[in-house]
Amino acid sequence: MSAHLDLEESEPDVATDGVWLTCIECGEQFAPFAEIRYTCDHCDGLLEVRYADLPTWEDFGGASTPESGPYGVWRYSAALPFEEGVSLPEGGTPLHYVPRLEEETGVNTLRVKHEGMNPTGSFKDRGMTVGVRVAREVGVDRLACASTGNTSAALAAYGARAGMETLVLLPAGKVAAGKVAQASLHGARILEVDGNFDSCLDIVQDLAARGEAYLLNSLNPFRLEGQKTIGLEIMERFHADEGRYPDRIVLPVGNAGNTAALYKCFRELRKVGAIDDDEVPKLTGVQAENSAPMVEAIEEGNDEVRRWENVETRATAIRIGNPVNAPKALPGIRETGGTAVAVSDEEITDAQRSLAEEGVGVEPASAASIAGLRKLRETGEIEADEDVVCLTTGHLLKDPDAAYEAGGEPEPVPNDTEAVLDHLGE
Ligand code: F0G
């Protein structure tokens, strides 16, 4: 089945340099930088960034190499609201071959887009390079986010780079050690909330509404513009290597920001004719089974996602019960002919080990993509002739405790070569 994307669009009457914001629910338009808003003034719907001129492949300036000018996110500035951002720099991540996993899962091609190779070790950097640039444009001095960890690490680093104050709200005791360490050393003020991620997001939205800080969660539509470049990189690289586009992209889902960003990427490519309907990859979301409201909505065919109050998983990055980008992401999964699937913590850890055996070190949430691929191969929903890209969103070092648990035990030996040889011979 080929995708059928909704490409309807209205003409702008409020554009600034060809950029404006549109409410995805009621279509109301807003000038992008004149006032700070995160959702629609009229209906509170999610906002999306729109452009008068969308680019096609030629507009990105030829071969993508570190030597050929801007590399990574800003190579795609023709598809972004600015020419450059607050950059460390970010993007340009590897699209690994994983031959053993490819053979085991029995798909035609399997590649792994490793977003853990970004400056702070997760894809969040792509959103922050744009988001913090917008913060400068609208003239704020304090940035804030709620986070399961990675967003806070990225915001802290990009805020520091821009010389801005940052405030991060984290669910107490539920954030992996590497991420808190990053936020702390980059100088963010860290507030540990006695609640889960969803309650942190409620509070930070209240703070933003009262003008206390500029919100840089993925509710902020500019974040998703940066994250859209994951899709551009996958499509361009895969096509350069294989001569075709991938059939499917499998990704872990928390707030569903990446799912929404990839869907937007494909719609924009479709709109300018850079790809056809039958070249749109099927968006396939994976959640942990005790944090799976999106999977529930897809399986039950619901238009809205029910908020899960009690969520739990070892993949703390995606321990989220209220995916705020669901209204953007659900149509993306449906229109591309994709699906969503839940996996257990054990399946996630197994997948983390399998990736590590190929030399690809990821945090648990990232491995959910491989665990989801395995499950959908078992059920036959992903077919043997498919070209699949799995997205791994964060680096192994983000969650050292999970890595220790999944890995082998160190073996104590005496301080003596003969004794070491004896030990090895045992
Ligand atoms: N993978 C990792 C490693 C993440 O950190 C996140 C989200 C996701 C996947 C889910 O991405 O929200 O776009 O569906 N982490 C956020 C944070 C919530 O605060 O770091 P999504």
Residues whose N, C-alpha, C, O or C-beta is under 5 A from the ligand:
A	BS01	F0G	A146 S147 T148 G149 N150 T151 S152 P252 V253 G254 N255 A256 G257 N258 A317 A365 S366 T393 G394
